[in-house]
Structures are given as C-alpha cells and as structure tokens.
C-alpha cells in the first residue's frame, strides 16, 4: 500500500515561471515529487493507494493544476484502487458546493474512491480484500448537522468540544464496524492528533482546526492509520505496544523555511491483519531550503565574511535566505550585488531574502523613542528583532494593518 498526503499543488512561493510548461517552478517541484513516488510504487506493483487529503493549495484550483493532478491519479488507478480523502484545502466554504476532488466521484472514474464521508469501504485488490475507513477533514456544519438545535447559542469553545466529541464518536463507530471482519483494515484521516509535532501547515491553514485524541485512532481494530494534514512525517505510536502504526506521511515537498530541515517522502506499507510493516521512503530530489546566518559586527570586511559563509555551503538548486547581523559601520560596507553574485555563482535556485539586522548601540529593543512610534512601526521593529524573514514580515504587516483598522473602526 502507498500512503501519501498534502501535495498542495499550486504552491508558488519562491518560484519562477518554468519556460517548458509555463507553470511556476515550485508547482513543478511538487508534481515531479509525485512522479518520483508513482514510479517507485508502480515498479513495486502497488496494490492499494491511500491519499490522505489536500490535493491543492486552494479550494478553487485552476484547471491546469486539476489536469496535472488527474493525469497522475489515473496512472495509479490504472493499476489498483485509489482512495482519496477530502482535506481542509479540498473542502469548499459552502457545504452545498463540491470539493476540488469530488469530480472523480461524479465521473465514476474506475478504481478511484473519494472519501467525502465517515464510512467504511470494502475494496478488492490484486492481493485480496481490504477495508478502508475514511475520516475526511471535520467540517463543523456537516458533523454537527444533526445537533443543530443543541448548538444554538453555544460559544466557539463549546462548539469545538462538541465537534471533537462527534469526531471521536464517528471514529469509534467505524472501528466497531470493521471489527466484524478478518481482512486487513486501514483508517485514513485528515485532522490533527493531539501531541503531533506541527510543521508549516499553520502557515497555509484553511478552516478552524480541531484536535482528536490519540486514543480515538490508535485502536487495535486498525492495522494501519494513514494520516494527512500535518506536514512533518511522524509515527504517533512509536515504541508503543498493542497499538497500530498511526503515521503522518508528511508532505512531498518543503513548503517554506519552516520545513528546512524536514525529510520529505511517503510511506510504503506491507499490510497484513495483525502483522503490518511499513517504512518511510525519503524522496531524494526535494528542493533544498538553506538559511545562512552571518554576524558581520566587528569584522574588517563584512562582504567577504558573508561570501565566505556562502562558499562553505552547497547551494545548488537551493532556495536561499541570508540573515546578516551588523552594526552601522559594517552594514554600510556591505555590497549587496557581490553577495547576490556569490549565491548565484553557487548555482542556487533563487534568493528568497537577504535580511540585514542592524544593531544600533543607542537604541532600546524597539527603538530610541517607542512612545513616538505608531503601532505598525512598533510591530515592524519587534519582528526585526525576532529575525523574522523579510517576506514573512510583509505578510504579517499586511494582516496587522487590517486588524488595526478594524479596531480603530470599532471605536
């Protein structure tokens, strides 16, 4: 069985237009990793594919992205059943609208099953029957539809508790249903399990998240639990006796610098009742993200210090950011063009940012006269002291401006 998730086709940050396809180079990164995974799976005669949700970056992907994803799904479906779970990025804001992957169900594409509801699928594979229980991203309005009279007037916190209880109830119901059979059983879900180590998914989160308890999924009824939603690969039941593997496969490519050191890949599972074995298959051609930190204070030649640090690293095909600490003297001596040329000379893919943090002896943490600064100016200075990347500062400042305006208007 192949288990993967969170491919987020349409992620274009730090990309440039690919001349051969007209698509962003970052979009092509994700598609190429999917191709590598498919090649691995077909060479090993895959019996079953579980995609645990989040096909696209947005809920309304453009037709070109849909076409590229569909080509690859059909390559897999030509060999075995494919179960595709609806994730939060696949879910429309209006419950009456179709999800971004529902078209496979509508067209009744052979061997493709879209997990839109909490249900147990009975599937036949080349190696025998299997049961797959689908737990799509928990949408408040759908899960609590039958409880709508009880939810009137409840606070958001109370609704969150109610939603978590309902999710646990659905998971328990499916566990009891599969217990009536002796065939291998898989649960696939797209949500956060309490205790999971989070990645950069919070940066691209769509919808209000809900957490499930590990005990709700680590049920002996399952032989393997294939999770999506968290970008960092991890086994939630590592070194735990009597529990099935509860595994987040992680995303196939790095989203941003928050995933700089994370391995990326997919899971290959030998599924057998009460005797399942699995491995994480690391993809080797994942785009590197590299952060260089240089302190040029009290150096005679700050530009040379930065270039020396650049030359110490293999930056080929990497997305690079440089964080430079300096004082007024060294900052004025920095030659940005020479630094950029050095990065390009290392055959880097793109320079994401060159962020210069200047330490001025006379200033306090947020400025020489904080009382005279606006809220936006104070926030910007604070973010600079925290060494936040320049591109992230721009996004945070845009969001903050909207919040400050709303507060002002409320008064």
ABEGO torsion letter per residue (X at the ends): XBBBBGAGBGBABGBBBBAAAGBBAAAAAAAAAAAAAAAAAAAAGBABBBBAEGABABABBBAAAAAAAAAAAAAAAAABBBBBBBBAAABBABAABBBAAAAAAAAGBBGBBBBABBBBBBBBBAAEBBBBBBBBBBBAAAAAAAAAAAABGBBAAAAAAAAAAAAAAAAAAAAAAAAABABBBBBBBBBBBBGBBBBAAAAABBEBBBBBBAAAABBAABABBBBBGBABBBBAABGBBGBBBBBBAEBABBABAAAAABBBEBBBBBBBBGBBBBBBBBBAABBBBBBBBBBABGBABAAAAAAAAAAABBABGBBBBBBBBBBAAAAAABBAAAAAAAAAAAGBABBABBBBBBBBAABBAAEABAAABBAAAAAAAAAAAAGBBAAAAAAAAAAAAAAAAAAAAAX
